[in-house]
């Protein structure tokens, strides 16, 4: 059986693959963009565990991801056994390195071939049938991400993987922060939001923006096609203090802003928007920095990944709630086909939003056209971090466990110190002053540490109910 899995890693082999592309993303029809005929990231590789199965839903298709130790690569299968359609993700990786179904023990190799059917007679051959094979999807690891091809497997090798081109030029000169999160709105809504730089001073006021920096934004679309568009903002953000900003949209799921300034060097804001289902997507964000000095890069590398994730989650929650409702209001007024009437877009700041929606309509690129958004989610669930990020992030889930262990340790230490002090008092025994002071200090410090750890622990579960922009301004004297 021919495998559809591509086992390339970062490097020259991958570049050779790109040079032989013959099919544009979205298919060969120049009038339509087929969202299935494209590569999508589904996981940062560092968040995958080679000993465990992982799951993802891509364009309403449930997938299972597992490490094939025989081929030394990640495999992606449709998450159903060909026998009785049980989810393979509920199974296990056997000692021999096979993916075993939880229902009847059918086992599969990395190319999807059935290796064994325990229920058949000793000399049976049912496992050789094509109907016994698991369904595989083409996959490839590039720039730290596991990509999957959603369309016809034979087109995968001929279709370009959407990569961040500036990172290919000088990969060793960049320092990158990364994060991801499952978001309760469409991939197109996410792209529309991040392409719009003019919302930053207001939506993200007191997080990464400042209302004082708001100014006209005369955006220009330089080139546009079925494969996306390129634009520029000549003045750039912060009233021109940071210089020109260039924007690239690579259809169907990738965009980045490129900014070079004397103050910060060269910085990118990169977003992949991977569609899960109608009203839900996974964000992959990359923040590459190329500093003129090595000092900022040194300190940036010191910060643990989980710490930057807690801050980045807070920034995402600045617009989480209103974007969830905004797309429902747009749907009620006719959706993307009617965006020009539903939205009032009188300024140059909205040119990239207009260009994206025009692209969607011109090439029929909405992957869920005709579908209706699910009911709105309560606010507290919109701010959920645990299920949308923490439990799926290797760094955050490990940090949370360590924090909970430390909390327990502080609680035990404080209880022992307090109990010792109380016991001596009950026995009317005079404690030496240094020991008494030490026990009191231990009780107070462990209590304060427990309280601080509890506050930190909550940051892995829930976001803030009130966005920083809506908090009372500090009085200025």
C-alpha positions as MATLAB code, in Angstrom:
seq = 'XXXXXXXXXXXXXXXXXXXXXXXXXXXXXXXXXXXXXXXXXXXXXXXXXXXXXXXXXXXXXXXXXXXXXXXXXXXXXXXXXXXXXXXXXXXXXXXXXXXXXXXXXXXXXXXXXXXXXXXXXXXXXXXXXXXXXXXXXXXXXXXXXXXXXXXXXXXXXXXXXXXXXXXXXXXXXXXXXXXXXXXXXXXXXXXXXXXXXXXXXXXXXXXXXXXXXXXXXXXXXXXXXXXXXXXXXXXXXXXXXXXXXXXXXXXXXXXXXXXXXXXXXXXXXXXXXXXXXXXXXXXXXXXXXXXXXXXXXXXXXXXXXXXXXXXXXXXXXXXXXXXXXXXXXXXXXXXXXXXXXXXXXXXXXXXXXXXXXXXXXXXXXXXXXXXXXXXXXXXXXXXXXXXXXXXXXXXXXXXXXXXXXXXXXXXXXXXXXXXXXXXXXXXXXXXXXXXXXXXXXXXXXXXXXXXXXXXXXXXXXXXXXXXXXXXXXXXXX';
ca = [
       0.000    0.000    0.000;
       1.321    3.482   -0.843;
       1.520    5.783    2.155;
       0.224    9.333    1.943;
       2.454   10.500    4.769;
       5.303   12.859    3.923;
       8.228   12.424    6.285;
      10.143   15.621    5.508;
      11.581   17.750    8.275;
      12.863   21.325    8.212;
      15.721   21.925    5.823;
      16.876   21.550    2.252;
      14.629   18.606    1.450;
      11.597   20.705    2.268;
      12.849   23.550    0.089;
      13.254   21.164   -2.821;
       9.648   20.140   -2.330;
       8.512   23.741   -2.687;
      10.450   24.173   -5.919;
       8.477   21.355   -7.569;
       4.984   22.644   -6.734;
       2.604   22.331   -9.660;
      -0.847   22.835   -8.122;
      -1.848   26.111   -6.422;
      -3.457   25.931   -3.017;
      -7.208   25.825   -3.414;
      -7.161   23.654   -6.548;
      -6.675   24.328  -10.251;
      -9.989   26.084  -10.905;
      -9.062   29.792  -11.261;
     -12.554   30.888  -10.196;
     -12.825   28.942   -6.940;
     -10.729   28.291   -3.846;
     -11.369   24.795   -2.514;
     -10.476   25.024    1.166;
      -9.768   21.313    1.389;
      -7.011   21.485   -1.226;
      -4.532   23.148    1.123;
      -2.121   22.482    3.973;
      -3.117   23.477    7.517;
      -1.130   23.451   10.783;
      -2.786   21.414   13.519;
      -0.174   21.261   16.317;
       3.129   22.686   17.438;
       5.364   19.616   17.507;
       6.651   20.508   20.970;
       3.108   20.073   22.335;
       2.850   16.487   21.082;
       3.840   13.530   23.261;
       5.358   10.574   21.429;
       3.897    8.210   24.005;
       0.323    9.502   23.708;
      -2.354    9.924   21.063;
      -3.561   13.427   20.239;
      -6.697   14.592   18.457;
      -7.754   17.451   16.262;
     -10.778   18.302   14.122;
      -9.945   19.834   10.748;
     -12.802   21.093    8.580;
     -15.248   18.925   10.578;
     -13.051   15.852   10.119;
     -11.885   14.155   13.328;
      -8.211   13.185   13.277;
      -5.851   11.196   15.493;
      -2.150   12.058   15.642;
       0.457    9.532   16.764;
       4.197    8.911   16.698;
       5.247    6.079   14.416;
       8.490    4.868   15.986;
       9.103    2.470   13.109;
       9.169    5.289   10.543;
      10.296    7.922   13.090;
       7.614   10.391   12.059;
       4.223   11.756   13.063;
       1.238   10.082   11.448;
      -2.247   11.530   11.026;
      -5.239    9.213   10.522;
      -8.962    9.759   10.254;
     -10.140    9.036   13.789;
     -12.205    5.968   13.033;
     -11.450    2.286   12.703;
     -12.535    0.751    9.360;
     -14.087   -2.164   11.269;
     -16.861   -0.612   13.384;
     -15.910    3.094   13.196;
     -14.707    3.310   16.803;
     -12.465    6.341   17.488;
      -8.862    5.207   17.189;
      -7.880    8.028   19.546;
      -9.366    5.974   22.384;
      -6.880    3.203   21.648;
      -3.142    3.013   22.220;
       0.275    2.709   20.631;
       1.395   -0.885   21.110;
       4.816   -2.054   22.214;
       5.528   -2.902   18.568;
       4.726    0.682   17.538;
       1.303    0.013   15.978;
      -1.891    2.018   16.433;
      -4.386   -0.298   18.117;
      -8.149    0.171   18.032;
      -9.758    0.118   21.519;
     -12.810   -1.867   20.406;
     -11.518   -5.146   18.975;
      -7.750   -4.718   18.865;
      -7.279   -4.246   15.143;
      -3.804   -2.731   14.714;
      -2.402   -0.481   11.989;
       1.023    0.450   10.698;
       2.075    3.983    9.840;
       0.856    3.743    6.240;
      -2.624    2.693    7.390;
      -2.236   -1.000    6.548;
      -3.982   -3.394    8.889;
      -1.392   -5.541   10.650;
      -3.697   -7.839   12.556;
      -7.322   -8.806   13.151;
      -7.365  -10.834   16.376;
     -10.829  -12.285   15.683;
      -9.995  -14.065   12.419;
      -8.618  -17.628   12.133;
      -4.866  -18.182   12.194;
      -4.406  -18.226    8.434;
      -7.027  -15.593    7.611;
      -6.186  -12.815    5.166;
      -8.929  -10.237    5.821;
      -6.291   -7.741    6.993;
      -4.922   -7.564    3.436;
      -8.113   -6.054    2.052;
      -8.141   -2.336    1.263;
     -11.285   -2.118    3.363;
      -9.221   -3.121    6.399;
      -6.914   -0.094    6.035;
      -7.133    2.989    8.202;
      -7.542    6.272    6.340;
      -4.326    8.296    6.358;
      -3.738   11.979    5.651;
      -0.560   13.558    4.244;
       1.447   15.280    6.965;
       4.682   17.225    7.166;
       6.666   19.073    9.851;
       7.837   22.558    8.922;
       8.894   25.527   11.058;
       7.985   23.649   14.238;
       4.409   22.927   13.119;
       2.724   19.697   12.075;
       0.844   20.400    8.845;
      -1.884   18.208    7.371;
      -3.224   18.202    3.821;
      -7.005   18.164    3.911;
      -7.768   17.359    0.247;
      -6.940   14.635   -2.252;
      -3.753   12.907   -1.008;
      -2.245   12.764   -4.498;
      -2.220   16.572   -4.615;
      -0.267   17.028   -1.383;
       3.263   16.828   -2.799;
       2.296   19.187   -5.607;
       0.873   21.878   -3.346;
       2.929   24.474   -1.521;
       3.065   24.374    2.269;
       2.197   27.897    3.564;
       5.348   28.967    5.391;
       6.498   32.271    6.874;
       8.896   33.321    4.142;
      10.992   35.837    6.138;
      11.885   33.027    8.554;
      13.196   30.922    5.668;
      15.668   33.619    4.634;
      17.708   33.762    7.858;
      16.205   31.211   10.286;
      19.020   31.418   12.856;
      18.696   35.172   13.334;
      15.152   35.133   14.722;
      13.934   34.654   18.276;
      10.344   33.409   18.269;
       7.570   33.359   20.841;
       4.702   31.027   19.986;
       1.242   30.246   21.284;
      -2.017   28.639   20.194;
      -5.624   28.540   21.313;
      -8.940   27.129   20.159;
     -11.219   30.097   19.537;
     -15.038   30.258   19.530;
     -15.362   31.931   16.126;
     -14.597   31.240   12.456;
     -11.106   31.215   10.972;
     -12.248   33.986    8.608;
     -13.339   36.115   11.566;
      -9.923   35.604   13.139;
      -8.112   36.574    9.938;
     -10.319   39.628    9.510;
      -9.459   40.684   13.054;
      -5.661   40.282   12.865;
      -5.445   41.913    9.420;
      -7.030   44.997   10.989;
      -4.219   46.808   12.826;
      -6.392   49.853   13.540;
      -8.240   48.063   16.350;
      -5.091   47.639   18.482;
      -5.089   51.016   20.286;
      -8.681   50.557   21.420;
      -9.351   46.843   21.866;
      -5.943   46.198   23.425;
      -5.646   49.437   25.380;
      -3.535   48.778   28.507;
      -2.394   45.357   27.266;
      -0.407   45.862   24.039;
      -2.107   49.066   22.828;
      -2.810   52.608   23.861;
      -5.727   54.781   22.801;
      -3.355   57.722   22.511;
      -1.702   56.021   19.541;
      -4.888   55.914   17.450;
      -4.567   57.699   14.114;
      -5.792   57.419   10.498;
      -4.491   54.283    8.768;
      -4.238   54.599    5.009;
      -3.773   50.962    3.988;
      -2.890   50.015    0.422;
      -3.375   46.690   -1.349;
      -0.312   46.221   -3.555;
      -1.192   42.890   -5.216;
      -4.100   40.451   -5.041;
      -4.983   37.060   -6.528;
      -6.618   33.760   -5.729;
      -3.538   32.936   -3.601;
      -4.003   35.940   -1.314;
      -2.840   39.529   -1.245;
      -0.008   41.821   -0.185;
      -0.549   45.235    1.370;
       1.318   48.042    3.057;
       0.785   50.779    5.600;
       3.255   53.515    4.711;
       3.016   55.465    7.958;
       2.799   52.383   10.186;
       1.510   52.016   13.765;
       1.956   54.340   16.730;
       1.506   57.436   14.575;
       4.416   56.503   12.365;
       6.919   56.127   15.212;
       7.776   52.550   14.209;
       7.975   52.913   10.439;
       6.195   51.186    7.553;
       4.300   47.947    8.109;
       3.890   45.379    5.311;
       1.124   42.769    5.413;
       0.889   39.423    3.622;
      -2.130   37.117    3.410;
      -1.412   33.616    2.080;
      -4.688   31.867    1.327;
      -6.436   30.259    2.994;
      -5.084   30.493    6.535;
      -1.849   32.458    6.962;
      -1.088   36.160    7.432;
       1.720   38.230    8.853;
       2.594   41.838    9.540;
       6.243   42.780    8.951;
       7.625   45.810   10.763;
      11.185   47.154   10.973;
      12.007   49.978   13.382;
      15.092   51.503   14.988;
      13.494   50.965   18.380;
      12.713   47.238   18.190;
      14.535   45.928   15.136;
      12.495   43.733   12.827;
       9.360   42.094   14.242;
       6.658   39.932   12.698;
       3.146   39.157   13.875;
       2.246   35.802   12.338;
      -1.131   34.084   12.565;
      -2.378   30.801   11.159;
      -6.164   30.347   11.368;
      -7.002   26.645   11.063;
     -10.736   25.945   10.621;
     -12.136   23.303   12.963;
     -15.833   23.614   12.228;
     -18.362   26.409   11.698;
     -17.818   28.911   14.504;
     -14.558   27.415   15.779;
     -10.906   27.584   14.752;
      -7.435   27.062   16.161;
      -5.101   30.037   16.269;
      -1.370   29.505   15.890;
       0.515   32.713   16.634;
       4.223   33.274   16.117;
       6.038   36.433   17.197;
       9.510   36.471   15.602;
      12.011   39.129   16.656;
      15.286   40.087   15.021;
      17.037   42.472   17.393;
      19.992   44.674   16.560;
      21.429   43.801   19.991;
      21.824   40.340   21.542;
      20.716   41.532   24.977;
      16.893   41.602   24.354;
      17.079   38.204   22.647;
      18.922   36.766   25.670;
      16.264   37.905   28.142;
      13.418   36.887   25.831;
      14.755   33.333   25.752;
      14.823   33.194   29.572;
      11.045   33.508   29.934;
       9.359   30.081   30.187;
       6.870   29.311   27.447;
       3.977   28.920   29.886;
       4.552   32.423   31.281;
       4.296   34.068   27.869;
       1.197   31.953   27.162;
      -0.654   33.305   30.196;
       0.021   36.852   28.981;
      -0.882   36.066   25.363;
      -4.124   34.403   26.437;
      -5.066   37.612   28.208;
      -4.466   39.580   25.001;
      -6.604   37.148   22.978;
      -9.411   37.625   25.476;
      -9.435   41.362   24.795;
     -11.518   40.623   21.681;
     -12.745   37.090   22.395;
     -16.253   38.017   23.503;
     -17.217   40.664   20.968;
     -15.834   38.707   17.983;
     -17.997   35.742   18.997;
     -21.086   37.939   18.761;
     -19.912   40.094   15.855;
     -19.894   37.170   13.430;
     -23.427   36.245   14.503;
     -24.618   39.755   13.759;
     -22.934   39.547   10.353;
     -24.596   36.201    9.646;
     -27.997   37.669   10.545;
     -27.418   40.358    7.879;
     -26.459   37.972    5.113;
     -22.923   36.938    6.025;
     -19.811   37.509    3.933;
     -21.703   37.854    0.601;
     -23.453   40.904    2.069;
     -20.514   42.321    4.051;
     -20.421   45.632    2.138;
     -23.975   46.399    3.267;
     -23.671   44.894    6.734;
     -20.433   46.777    7.485;
     -19.962   50.510    7.032;
     -16.335   50.826    5.848;
     -15.684   54.491    4.994;
     -11.929   54.754    5.714;
      -8.652   53.360    4.397;
      -8.167   51.533    7.713;
     -10.651   48.895    6.516;
      -9.023   48.110    3.159;
      -7.563   44.770    4.255;
     -10.913   43.723    5.746;
     -12.603   44.624    2.478;
      -9.930   42.774    0.497;
     -10.301   39.614    2.585;
     -14.100   39.559    2.291;
     -13.881   40.310   -1.426;
     -11.460   37.379   -1.821;
     -13.851   35.084    0.058;
     -16.761   36.084   -2.160;
     -14.881   36.158   -5.474;
     -13.390   32.685   -5.047;
     -16.221   31.100   -3.041;
     -13.663   30.431   -0.315;
     -15.872   30.091    2.762;
     -15.260   26.454    3.842;
     -18.625   26.330    5.612;
     -20.782   28.227    3.137;
     -24.488   27.733    3.764;
     -23.983   26.492    7.330;
     -25.393   28.267   10.363;
     -23.367   29.265   13.399;
     -24.102   27.310   16.590;
     -25.875   29.064   19.497;
     -23.884   31.726   21.313;
     -21.736   30.596   24.235;
     -22.064   32.102   27.759;
     -19.381   34.629   28.672;
     -17.740   32.432   31.293;
     -17.185   29.711   28.699;
     -15.821   32.236   26.214;
     -13.130   33.017   28.775;
     -12.240   29.371   29.413;
      -8.487   28.820   29.091;
      -8.158   25.306   30.435;
      -9.967   23.406   27.686;
      -9.080   25.796   24.863;
      -5.352   25.870   25.644;
      -3.865   24.606   28.916;
      -4.749   20.934   28.662;
      -3.376   20.811   25.084;
      -0.167   22.720   25.796;
       2.837   20.731   27.031;
       4.367   23.708   28.831;
       1.201   25.037   30.494;
      -0.114   21.636   31.593;
       3.259   20.798   33.175;
       3.462   24.213   34.859;
      -0.061   23.816   36.248;
       0.822   20.450   37.808;
       3.950   21.931   39.380;
       2.009   24.884   40.775;
      -0.566   22.541   42.294;
       2.217   20.478   43.873;
       3.803   23.617   45.316;
       0.418   24.753   46.656;
      -0.021   21.444   48.435;
       3.508   21.674   49.826;
       2.905   25.216   51.108;
      -0.376   24.162   52.691;
       1.270   21.228   54.484;
       4.254   23.313   55.611;
       2.008   26.089   56.902;
      -0.257   23.614   58.683;
       2.710   21.961   60.407;
       4.137   25.304   61.531;
       0.758   26.525   62.786;
       0.000   23.205   64.500;
       3.419   23.193   66.209;
       2.874   26.699   67.570;
      -0.629   25.801   68.756;
       0.583   22.571   70.362;
       3.231   24.314   72.417;
       0.700   26.937   73.470;
      -1.768   24.199   74.502;
       0.918   22.470   76.553;
       1.838   25.797   78.163;
       5.397   25.225   77.053;
       7.549   28.289   76.519;
       9.122   28.204   73.055;
      12.572   29.703   72.604;
      12.031   33.094   70.953;
      13.956   32.321   67.731;
      11.985   29.106   67.168;
       8.680   30.813   67.887;
       9.482   33.632   65.476;
      10.597   31.113   62.867;
       7.356   29.113   63.142;
       5.280   32.270   62.815;
       7.307   33.372   59.786;
       6.949   29.950   58.171;
       3.172   30.067   58.711;
       2.879   33.558   57.227;
       5.216   32.970   54.292;
       3.669   29.627   53.372;
       0.201   31.177   53.580;
       1.234   34.082   51.353;
       2.891   31.674   48.908;
      -0.233   29.501   48.834;
      -2.366   32.569   48.086;
      -0.026   33.767   45.316;
       0.129   30.316   43.755;
      -3.667   30.102   43.857;
      -3.941   33.350   41.900;
      -1.376   32.094   39.387;
      -3.224   28.768   39.122;
      -6.441   30.532   38.094;
      -4.638   32.049   35.094;
      -4.451   28.568   33.580;
      -8.229   28.103   33.922;
     -10.040   31.388   33.274;
      -9.559   34.790   31.706;
     -10.495   38.169   33.182;
     -14.189   39.011   33.132;
     -13.387   42.695   32.567;
     -10.971   43.548   29.763;
      -8.092   45.898   30.764;
      -9.444   48.608   28.422;
     -12.623   48.795   30.516;
     -10.945   49.076   33.906;
     -11.094   52.507   35.587;
      -8.261   54.791   34.560;
      -5.838   55.749   37.307;
      -6.196   59.274   38.595;
      -3.528   61.572   37.224;
      -2.294   64.242   39.594;
];
